[in-house]
Amino acid sequence: MKQSKEKFDFKAFGQAIKAARKAKGISRNQLADKLNIAPRYIASIENSGQHPSLQILYELVTLLDVSVDQFFFPEREQEKSTRRRQLDTMLNGMSEKDLKILSATAKGIEEANNEITGE
């Protein structure tokens, strides 16, 4: 007797890949060239939720800094969300001066939020 298994829906993953690709300023053709695959394969993943091969899945998430935990374990608190991974990558490329400016900006935002919420 064959067990009924729920098939994973890759549409949300495809949308995250598309958003991450656009955020990094990479065209579909550029990404296809980097992965040595057809641009229509990427379009199918992004727009139709096509299941990528395991190798392409790996290459997409590592190249675009996308966390798969949010898709495979949605009920779990994400240790590092896609946005946090992308910010980490950006932070790693910043100079010490850039980091000081960013830190001061973040403190200002935190203080403004505290004033608004009365904390």
Beta strands, then each sheet from edge to edge (+ up, - down):
end
